[in-house]
Amino acid sequence: MYGEERSFRQLIFILVENAVKYSDSCGNITISLLETEKKVMLEVENPAKDVKESDLSNLFDRFYRIDTSCNSQTDGHGIGLSVAKAIVQAHKGETWASKNEKHNLK
């Protein structure tokens, strides 16, 4: 895989920071790097009970924050995941969020 190291470091930082910030207090965060002949997938999993299915398609949108009642407890402006998406797109990749699913590389 080829790309800008600084961007990849920023991507991983954003994803892990969000996973920690929005995880349930007793949950484990799992980070996986999966590879096939043609693709690489970085997966960050966290237990976040407050995420609804309807929120998943918007998580990487600029300024999107899930629930306003939670926003006062967490710092941020809702741009981190949109920056992560831009980094991935600049490297010809895709971003998505899902609940309780494993994704396969094709």
N, C-alpha and C positions, 0 to 999 in steps of 0.2 A: 504494500500500500504506500502510495506517495502522497505527500501533502505538507503543509506548513506546520512545523512542530509547535510553534507558539499558539496557533489556532486550535490544534488538537488539545493542548494543555488547557486552554480557556474553555473549550467544549466540555472536557471532563470535569473541570472545576464547577461549571455552571450546573451540569447534570447532578453531580454529587451534592452540591450545596442545596439545590432544590429538593433532592431526595431526603436530605437530613431535615431541612426546614419544614417540610410538609408530611413527614412520617409520623405514624403513631408513636407514642413515647416508648413503647416496649418492643418495637419491631426491629427487624434486621434489614439492612440494605445490602443488596447483592449487585455486584458489578461483574459483567461477563463480556468477554471479547470472543466472538465466534468467527470462524473463517472457512470459506470454501475456496475453490480454485479462482473464482472471479469476484467474490464479495467478502466484505468484512462487516460485522454488525457489533456495535457497542450497545449493550443493554444494561440499563440501570433500573433495578426493581426496588420498590419500597412499599411498605404497608400504609396506605393512606385511605382510611375509611370514608372520608368526607368527599371524595371525588365521585361525581355522578357520571353515568354514561354520556349524558348530554354535554358535559364539560370536556370530554376527551378530545373532540375535534378542534377545540379552541385553545388548548393549553399552550400551543406554540405561537399564538397570535400576540402581537405587540400590545402591551398594557392589560392583557387579560389576567384577571385574578379570580379565583374560584368563588369564594363566599365573602361578602363584605364583613360578616361577623368575625371571620378568621383574620382578616387583613390587619386589624389593629394590633394583633399579637405577633405578626411577622413583618419584618422590615422588607422593603423592596417596592419597586414601581411596576412590576409586571413586564419587564423587558428581557430578563435573563434567558428564558426559553426561546424568545424570538431571535436573540443573538445566536443561541445554539443552533437554531434552524438555519439561519443565514450561513453559519460556518459549514454545516453539513451540505447545504445546497451548493456552496462555493466549491466543494469537493465532489460534486455530482452525486450526492447521496439523498436520502429521504429521512424524515423524522415522523414519528407517530407515537401515540400513547394508547395503551389498552389496559383493560382490567382483567386480571387473572387469566392471561393468555400467554402462551409461548409462541414465538414466531420462528418460522423456518427460513433459512436462506435458500433461495432458488437459483 
